[in-house]
Amino acid sequence: MVSLDKAVIAQLEKMGETFEIFVDPDLAQKYREGEKGIELGNILAVEMVFKDAHKGERMPSETLHKVLGTIDELEAARIVLEKGDIQLTTEQRKRIQEEKRKQVIALIVRNCINPVTKTPHPPVRIEMAMEEARVNIDPFKSAESQVQDVIKELRPLIPIRMEMTQIAIKVNGSHYGKLIGECRSYGKVLRDEWTKGGEWVCLVEIPAGLQIEFYDMLNKRTHGEVETKILNH
Protein backbone atom coordinates (compact mmCIF):
# COMPACT_ATOMS: atom_id res chain seq x y z
CA MET A 1 0.00 0.00 0.00
CA VAL A 2 1.43 3.37 -1.07
CA SER A 3 1.78 6.19 1.47
CA LEU A 4 -0.44 9.25 1.08
CA ASP A 5 2.49 11.61 0.47
CA LYS A 6 3.51 9.58 -2.61
CA ALA A 7 -0.01 8.92 -3.89
CA VAL A 8 -1.84 10.80 -6.64
CA ILE A 9 -5.56 11.20 -7.21
CA ALA A 10 -7.56 9.15 -9.70
CA GLN A 11 -10.83 10.89 -10.49
CA LEU A 12 -14.08 9.83 -12.17
CA GLU A 13 -16.86 12.26 -13.05
CA LYS A 14 -20.26 10.68 -13.65
CA MET A 15 -23.87 11.85 -13.39
CA GLY A 16 -22.77 15.17 -11.92
CA GLU A 17 -20.73 13.53 -9.14
CA THR A 18 -16.95 13.43 -8.71
CA PHE A 19 -15.38 10.28 -7.25
CA GLU A 20 -11.75 10.40 -6.09
CA ILE A 21 -9.28 7.84 -4.76
CA PHE A 22 -5.61 7.99 -3.72
CA VAL A 23 -3.43 5.64 -5.80
CA ASP A 24 0.17 4.62 -6.42
CA PRO A 25 0.82 6.21 -9.87
CA ASP A 26 3.12 3.45 -11.12
CA LEU A 27 0.98 0.50 -10.01
CA ALA A 28 -2.19 2.25 -11.18
CA GLN A 29 -0.71 2.70 -14.64
CA LYS A 30 0.45 -0.92 -14.85
CA TYR A 31 -2.98 -2.13 -13.68
CA ARG A 32 -4.74 -0.08 -16.37
CA GLU A 33 -2.42 -1.53 -19.00
CA GLY A 34 -3.49 -5.04 -18.05
CA GLU A 35 -0.46 -6.23 -16.08
CA LYS A 36 -1.43 -9.32 -14.12
CA GLY A 37 -0.99 -9.99 -10.43
CA ILE A 38 -1.48 -6.44 -9.12
CA GLU A 39 -3.81 -6.37 -6.13
CA LEU A 40 -6.15 -3.39 -5.89
CA GLY A 41 -5.31 -3.05 -2.20
CA ASN A 42 -1.66 -2.44 -3.09
CA ILE A 43 -2.59 0.37 -5.48
CA LEU A 44 -4.75 2.31 -3.02
CA ALA A 45 -3.31 4.51 -0.29
CA VAL A 46 -6.60 4.16 1.61
CA GLU A 47 -9.50 1.90 0.76
CA MET A 48 -12.00 4.75 0.56
CA VAL A 49 -13.76 6.69 -2.19
CA PHE A 50 -13.92 10.45 -1.65
CA LYS A 51 -16.12 13.29 -2.84
CA ASP A 52 -13.12 15.56 -2.27
CA ALA A 53 -9.91 13.68 -1.55
CA HIS A 54 -7.89 16.72 -0.47
CA LYS A 55 -10.48 17.62 2.16
CA GLY A 56 -10.96 14.00 3.18
CA GLU A 57 -14.68 14.27 2.38
CA ARG A 58 -15.94 10.72 1.95
CA MET A 59 -18.50 9.86 -0.73
CA PRO A 60 -21.84 8.79 0.82
CA SER A 61 -22.71 5.13 0.27
CA GLU A 62 -26.08 6.05 -1.23
CA THR A 63 -24.29 8.05 -3.95
CA LEU A 64 -21.92 5.16 -4.61
CA HIS A 65 -24.91 2.88 -5.08
CA LYS A 66 -26.89 5.33 -7.19
CA VAL A 67 -24.06 6.19 -9.62
CA LEU A 68 -21.64 3.25 -9.51
CA GLY A 69 -24.09 0.51 -8.60
CA THR A 70 -22.32 -0.67 -5.44
CA ILE A 71 -21.85 0.30 -1.79
CA ASP A 72 -18.61 -1.71 -1.58
CA GLU A 73 -15.90 0.95 -1.52
CA LEU A 74 -13.24 -1.41 -2.85
CA GLU A 75 -15.41 -2.24 -5.86
CA ALA A 76 -16.23 1.44 -6.32
CA ALA A 77 -12.52 2.26 -6.19
CA ARG A 78 -11.87 -0.32 -8.91
CA ILE A 79 -14.43 1.39 -11.15
CA VAL A 80 -12.83 4.78 -10.54
CA LEU A 81 -9.38 3.37 -11.26
CA GLU A 82 -10.42 1.66 -14.49
CA LYS A 83 -12.65 4.40 -15.92
CA GLY A 84 -11.33 7.61 -14.40
CA ASP A 85 -8.33 9.88 -14.99
CA ILE A 86 -5.09 9.72 -13.04
CA GLN A 87 -3.78 13.13 -11.99
CA LEU A 88 -0.03 12.71 -12.34
CA THR A 89 2.49 15.35 -11.33
CA THR A 90 4.58 16.86 -14.12
CA GLU A 91 7.60 14.85 -12.97
CA GLN A 92 5.64 11.58 -12.87
CA ARG A 93 4.12 12.21 -16.30
CA LYS A 94 7.55 12.93 -17.81
CA ARG A 95 9.07 9.80 -16.27
CA ILE A 96 6.25 7.49 -17.43
CA GLN A 97 6.25 9.14 -20.86
CA GLU A 98 10.00 8.56 -21.22
CA GLU A 99 9.63 4.91 -20.19
CA LYS A 100 6.89 4.48 -22.82
CA ARG A 101 9.05 6.18 -25.45
CA LYS A 102 11.87 3.70 -24.80
CA GLN A 103 9.43 0.78 -25.02
CA VAL A 104 8.04 2.07 -28.33
CA ILE A 105 11.56 2.45 -29.76
CA ALA A 106 12.48 -1.08 -28.66
CA LEU A 107 9.34 -2.51 -30.28
CA ILE A 108 10.01 -0.68 -33.55
CA VAL A 109 13.64 -1.81 -33.65
CA ARG A 110 12.59 -5.40 -32.97
CA ASN A 111 9.70 -5.57 -35.43
CA CYS A 112 10.52 -3.14 -38.25
CA ILE A 113 13.12 -2.93 -41.02
CA ASN A 114 14.45 -0.51 -43.58
CA PRO A 115 12.81 -1.92 -46.75
CA VAL A 116 15.69 -0.60 -48.86
CA THR A 117 18.50 -2.37 -46.99
CA LYS A 118 16.32 -5.16 -45.47
CA THR A 119 17.98 -4.49 -42.11
CA PRO A 120 16.66 -3.11 -38.80
CA HIS A 121 17.04 0.59 -38.02
CA PRO A 122 19.41 1.34 -35.10
CA PRO A 123 17.61 2.62 -31.99
CA VAL A 124 19.31 6.04 -32.23
CA ARG A 125 17.94 6.53 -35.75
CA ILE A 126 14.41 5.77 -34.61
CA GLU A 127 14.81 8.10 -31.63
CA MET A 128 16.13 10.97 -33.79
CA ALA A 129 13.31 10.51 -36.32
CA MET A 130 10.73 10.57 -33.51
CA GLU A 131 12.22 13.82 -32.21
CA GLU A 132 12.22 15.35 -35.70
CA ALA A 133 8.61 14.29 -36.27
CA ARG A 134 7.69 15.63 -32.82
CA VAL A 135 6.02 12.34 -31.96
CA ASN A 136 3.88 12.55 -28.86
CA ILE A 137 3.83 9.48 -26.63
CA ASP A 138 0.72 9.00 -24.51
CA PRO A 139 1.72 7.96 -20.97
CA PHE A 140 -1.70 6.37 -20.42
CA LYS A 141 -1.63 3.99 -23.41
CA SER A 142 0.43 0.83 -23.79
CA ALA A 143 3.54 1.02 -25.96
CA GLU A 144 2.16 -1.75 -28.19
CA SER A 145 -0.99 0.23 -28.99
CA GLN A 146 1.04 3.26 -30.09
CA VAL A 147 3.56 1.60 -32.40
CA GLN A 148 1.48 1.70 -35.59
CA ASP A 149 0.71 5.42 -35.20
CA VAL A 150 4.37 6.21 -34.55
CA ILE A 151 5.44 4.27 -37.66
CA LYS A 152 3.02 6.36 -39.75
CA GLU A 153 4.61 9.53 -38.43
CA LEU A 154 8.13 8.25 -39.19
CA ARG A 155 7.48 7.18 -42.79
CA PRO A 156 7.89 10.68 -44.29
CA LEU A 157 11.35 10.85 -42.69
CA ILE A 158 12.83 7.35 -42.99
CA PRO A 159 12.02 4.23 -45.04
CA ILE A 160 10.37 1.86 -42.58
CA ARG A 161 7.89 -0.97 -42.50
CA MET A 162 6.83 -3.66 -40.09
CA GLU A 163 8.27 -6.91 -41.39
CA MET A 164 5.94 -9.88 -41.09
CA THR A 165 6.94 -13.53 -41.33
CA GLN A 166 4.72 -16.51 -42.11
CA ILE A 167 5.66 -19.68 -40.26
CA ALA A 168 4.08 -23.09 -40.80
CA ILE A 169 4.09 -25.42 -37.81
CA LYS A 170 3.18 -29.08 -37.49
CA VAL A 171 2.74 -30.81 -34.16
CA ASN A 172 1.06 -33.83 -32.64
CA GLY A 173 -2.63 -33.06 -32.13
CA SER A 174 -2.21 -33.40 -28.36
CA HIS A 175 -0.42 -30.04 -28.34
CA TYR A 176 -3.29 -28.14 -29.97
CA GLY A 177 -4.82 -26.86 -26.74
CA LYS A 178 -1.48 -25.52 -25.52
CA LEU A 179 -0.56 -23.78 -28.78
CA ILE A 180 -3.65 -22.29 -30.42
CA GLY A 181 -3.96 -19.46 -27.90
CA GLU A 182 -0.22 -18.81 -27.91
CA CYS A 183 -0.15 -18.61 -31.71
CA ARG A 184 -2.96 -16.07 -31.70
CA SER A 185 -1.21 -13.97 -29.07
CA TYR A 186 1.94 -13.72 -31.22
CA GLY A 187 0.20 -12.82 -34.46
CA LYS A 188 -2.50 -13.93 -36.86
CA VAL A 189 -3.46 -17.54 -37.51
CA LEU A 190 -3.96 -17.53 -41.28
CA ARG A 191 -5.21 -21.12 -41.46
CA ASP A 192 -5.06 -24.38 -39.59
CA GLU A 193 -6.10 -27.95 -40.31
CA TRP A 194 -5.79 -31.52 -39.14
CA THR A 195 -3.96 -34.26 -41.02
CA LYS A 196 -5.32 -37.78 -41.39
CA GLY A 197 -2.63 -38.88 -38.98
CA GLY A 198 -3.98 -36.63 -36.22
CA GLU A 199 -1.37 -33.89 -36.52
CA TRP A 200 -2.24 -30.21 -36.28
CA VAL A 201 -0.87 -27.95 -39.01
CA CYS A 202 -1.02 -24.18 -38.64
CA LEU A 203 0.15 -21.15 -40.62
CA VAL A 204 0.91 -18.13 -38.43
CA GLU A 205 1.91 -14.60 -39.43
CA ILE A 206 3.98 -12.79 -36.81
CA PRO A 207 6.30 -9.75 -36.67
CA ALA A 208 9.71 -10.88 -37.91
CA GLY A 209 11.40 -9.65 -34.74
CA LEU A 210 9.46 -12.18 -32.67
CA GLN A 211 10.74 -15.28 -34.51
CA ILE A 212 13.29 -16.41 -31.92
CA GLU A 213 10.85 -15.84 -29.06
CA PHE A 214 8.14 -17.69 -31.01
CA TYR A 215 10.40 -20.70 -31.66
CA ASP A 216 11.41 -20.79 -28.01
CA MET A 217 7.73 -20.86 -27.02
CA LEU A 218 6.98 -23.68 -29.47
CA ASN A 219 9.87 -25.80 -28.24
CA LYS A 220 9.00 -25.19 -24.61
CA ARG A 221 5.32 -26.05 -25.06
CA THR A 222 5.98 -29.18 -27.14
CA HIS A 223 9.28 -30.27 -25.56
CA GLY A 224 10.91 -29.89 -28.97
CA GLU A 225 8.36 -32.06 -30.78
CA VAL A 226 7.50 -29.49 -33.47
CA GLU A 227 8.28 -28.94 -37.14
CA THR A 228 8.51 -25.39 -38.50
CA LYS A 229 9.08 -23.78 -41.88
CA ILE A 230 9.30 -20.12 -42.95
CA LEU A 231 7.16 -19.68 -46.04
CA ASN A 232 7.73 -16.13 -47.22
CA HIS A 233 11.51 -15.88 -47.14
N, C-alpha and C positions, 0 to 999 in steps of 0.2 A: 504494500500500500504506500503510495507516494505521500510525502508530507505536504501540508497546505502551502508552505512558502515556495515549493517547486511546482505546484499544480497550476494548470490553466483552466479556463472556463469553457465548457462545451455548452452551446445554447441552442434550443429549439423553440421556434415561434409557431404556434398553431392555434387557430380559433381565437385569436386575440389574446392569448396567454403566452408568457415567456417562461420556459423551463430551463433551469441552469444546474449543472453539476461540475464539481471539481475533478479534473482528470490529470493523469500523467501524460504529457504531450507525446512522448515517444511510444508508449504502449498503446495509447489511444489510436495513434496513426497506424501502427502495425495491425491492430485489431480491425480497423476499418478496411485495411487492404487484404484481409482474409487470412492473416497468419494464424496458424492453429496453436492451441495450447495456452492461450492467454486468458486467464480468469478475470472476469469483470471486477471482482473484489480487489484485484491487484492494480487495476487501472484507476479506481476511484480513491480520492483522498478521504472522503467520508461517504457512507452509503445513504445519502440523502439527496432529494431533489428540491431545489430552491426556486422561489419566485424571484428573489434577488440574492445572488450568492454572496456579493460583497457585504450586504447588510445582515446576512445569515437568516433571511426571511424564508422560512420553509413553505413549500407549496402545499396547500390543504389537500387532504386525501380525496375529498369530493371533486376537486378540480382534476386531480390525476385520473380519477375514474371517468369523469365526464369527457375529457379530451384525449387521454391516452388509453382508456379502457382498462385500467388496472389500478388497484390501491397498493400494490406491492412496489415499494420504492426502488428495489433492485431491478425489477422488470422495467419500471418507468425510466430508470437511469440508462438501461440498455437501449431503449427506444431513442432517448435523447442523444446518446453516443452515436448510434447508427444513422440517424436521420438529421441531426443538428449540425452546427458549425463549430469548429474548434478555434478558439481565440488565442492564437499563438503570439508570442512576443516577436518583435522584429528579429532578434538574435536566433530564436528557435526556428522561425520561418526560413531564415537564410541557411541555417545548418541543415535542416531537412531538405531544402531545395537543392543544396550542393550535393547531398548524399544521393538524391534522385538523379541529378545530372550525371554523376559518375556511373550510376547503374544503367542509365540510358546509353551512355557512351560505350560501356562494356557490352551491352546487348547488341548494339550496332556493329561493333568490331567483330563480335562473335558470329553474327548472322548475316552480315552484308559483305559485298565485294565491290571492287572497282571493275565494272564490266569490260573496260578496255584492257586492263592488265590481267584480269581474272584472279586478282589477289586481294586480300583484305586491306582496308585502309588502316594506317597506324592510328592509335588513340588520339595522338596530338593533332592529327589532321582533322579528325572528326570534331574535336574540341574547338579548334580554331574556326572551322566552318560554322559551328553552332554560334560562336561569338559574333562572327561576321553577319550571320543571318538574324541575329538578335532573338534566338530561340528562347521562348519562355517555358520553363519547366514548372508544372503544377505540383506543389508539395503535397496535395491531397489526393493525387491519382497515382496508381502504381506505375512503375517505370515501363512495364510491359505494354500497358495501355497507351503510352505516349510515343512509342517507337515509330509507328507508322506515320504519325503527324510530323515528327521531327525529320524523318527521311524525306518527306515531301518538301519541307523547307530547305533541305540541304541540296536537293537535286539541281537547282539553278546555279549552284556554286561548285559542286564536285560531281563527277560521274559515280553513281551509287545505285545499287539495287540489292534487294534481299534475295539471296541465293537459296533456292529450294532444291532438295534432293529427294528422289523417289527410291525407296528401298523396298524390295520384295522380301518377305520372310516366310519361312515354312517351319512349322513345329508340330510335334505330336498334339493331337486334339485335346489332350488333358491339360495343356497349358493355356487354352483359350481364355478361361475365366480370369487368369492372372495377367494376361497381356492385352486384351481388347481395350480396357480402360486406360492402360498405360500408353498404348499406341495413340489413342485419341487425345491424350493430354500433351503428347509431343508434337502432334501435327494433325493432318487430315487423313483419315482412312479412305482411300480412293475406291478400293473394292476388296472384298474378302470372300473366300469360298472354301468348301471342304472337298478333299480328294476322296476317291473311293476307298483309299486305305485308311481313312480316318484322320488324315493330317489337315491342319488348318493353314491356309495360304492367305497372305494379306499383303496388300500394296499400300504403303504409307508415304505421305509426302511431308517432310519436315525441313526446318531451316538447316542449311548445310553445316552451320556451326555446331549443331547439336548431335552430329553423327557419332562421335566417340562416346558421348554420354548415353546416346540411344543404344549403341551396341553393348555398353557396359550393363545397362538395364536388362537387355534381352538375355545376356549371358547369366546374369544374376538370377533372374526369374526362372530360367529354364535349366540352370546348372550346365550351361554350355551346349545343350541339346537344341540348337537352332541353326538353320541355314539362312544366309542373307545374300542379297545381290543388289548392287546399285544399277538402276535401269536407265538413268538419263545422263550418265557420264561416259 
